[in-house]
Amino acid sequence: MGLTILVIGSGGREHVIAQKLIQSPKVRTVYCAKGNAGMKNDGITLVDIAENDHPALIKFAQENGVDWTFVGPEIPLLNGIIDDFTDAGLLAFGPVKAAAEIEGSKDFAKDIMNKYQVPTAEHQTFSDFAKAQAYVVKKGAPIVIKADGLAAGKGVVVAQTDEEAIKALKEMLEKNKFGASGAKVVVEEFLFGEEFSLLAFVRGQEVYPMVIAQDHKRVYENDLGPNTGGMGAYSPVPQISDEIVKEAIETIVKPTAKGMVEEGRAFTGVLYAGLIVTESGPKVIEFNARFGDPETQVVLQRLESDFAQIIDDLLKGKEPQIKWKQNGYSLGVVVAAEGYPNFYRRGCQLPDFSDLETGQIYYAGVKEENAQFVSNGGRIYLVESSGKTLKEAQKAVYDVLKAVDTKGTFYRKDIGFKGIK
């Protein structure tokens, strides 16, 4: 018969998750709510239900014989969608609301790290502007200001001057730039070093690490401009040694998973650790309670095992068998609307990739008009390619982008250069 699976979400991350699931011989149907028009090319069935409409999603799963549900984005997780599905007697993969708080509150995440000796930046939390300002002046720039709650990847300001830091504090604490998410801020020391993303499948205290990736958060080349949701990624990361990765698993991921169990907030799902290699070893920049975007689009290319079988085993208490490719690289570049991450126009006509010979297109902010894809978001699509070397993968992606009309959009031209010697 085969499994019937529901994926919740509509971005590029959900596109690759759904694509990987439908490629499994054990899977019959993959539904995606709401999904996006580009997913249909991969045989994914779109369901017109919003990710925050838990009752409608539960009803759909019940009426359509869904075996289990995979939740992609953070907002439904923080709204307790796993708890709601579980209460309805349905299997769903992701952390319960209490565990998802590791992403929902940076202050909570810091408390967990402090309590369980997980290495991170020196920090303090404030809700009072004057006290936060005094701390910034005392510590001095560069310094990092983070909205406590969710801000779609845009709630972090790496301030190079005291003035820039104080402006960010004012916007969050006094001008309510991020609403309730910025009513509290975490101010932390700026850490120097190479960043990488370490994702792991987690079930309670069991940790199954994935291959690492490196994301490019800043909007422009050479890591300039404001933070975004991510402008490109590659995997693995040659300049990060296996020893550093092992150290991060032992000193960061495992103690965090154990700490969450001890707090009565056992984490099941994908735990994302955004890390930085400092002189004293790897430290945590942030935790997410789900797959990263755009890291997922390159990390899952490296998976040799059956993705659907892994999730099925994790949900059913079995030991998953997980194998990763030992050779080669995957690289992905995000194409965004001009003006992103600030004001941008929608409705830009997208290139036709139907005769693409190498690589893959993962769609995010798109919709269909008159049988053509047009832009419908800030990050529109990602072009991914794999190669024997990182340079080969990079060249393949940029060759695709150079060959098409990208009018009204832009992309970074330097994704992956940090990993190319």
Buried (B, 14 or more C-beta within 10 A) or exposed (E): EEBBBBBBBBBBBBBBBBBBBBBBEBBBBBBBBBBBBBBBBBEBBBBEBEBEBBEBBBEBBEEEEBBBBBBBBBBBBBBBBBBBBEEBEBBBBBBBBBBBBBBBBBBBBBBBBEEBEBBBBEBBBBEEBEBBBEBBEEBEBBBBBBBBBBBEBBBBBBBEEBEBBBBBBBBBBEEEBBEEBBBBBBBBBBBEBBBBBBBBBBBEBBBBBBBBBBBBBBBBBEBEBBBBBBBBBBBBBBBBEEEBBEBBBEBBBBBBBBBBBEBEBBBBBBBBBBBBBBEEBBBBBBBBBBBBBBBBBBBBBBBEBBBBBBBBBBBEEEEBEBEBBEEBBBBBBBBBBBEBBEEBEBEBBBBEBEEBEBBBBBBBBBBEEEEEBBBBBBBBBBBBBBBEBBBBBBBBBBEBBEEBEBEBBBBBEBBBBBBEE
